[in-house]
Structure formats: structure tokens, C-alpha cells
Amino acid sequence: YLGFFEFVHNAKNRGKALLSALLETLLP
């Protein structure tokens, strides 16, 4: 269970970073 929650937590952080990077690319 603990590993699963850790995976979800990492996925959320990665997704947030990916989203911000995508926004920076799209916005001038």
C-alpha cells in the first residue's frame, strides 16, 4: 500500500511539472 501511495504522489508531482512545462511552451 505504501509503495502505491508513493507512486501516486510521484505521478502527481510529475504531472504538475509536466503541465507547467507544457504551459510555458504554449504561452509566449
SULQUI-V31465 format. One record per pair of residues at least 12 apart in sequence whose C-alpha atoms are under 10 Angstrom apart, sorted by sequence separation. I is the first residue (numbers start at 1). J is the second residue. If there is no record, write none. Layout:
# SULQUI-V31465
I;J  I;J
This chain:
# SULQUI-V31465
none
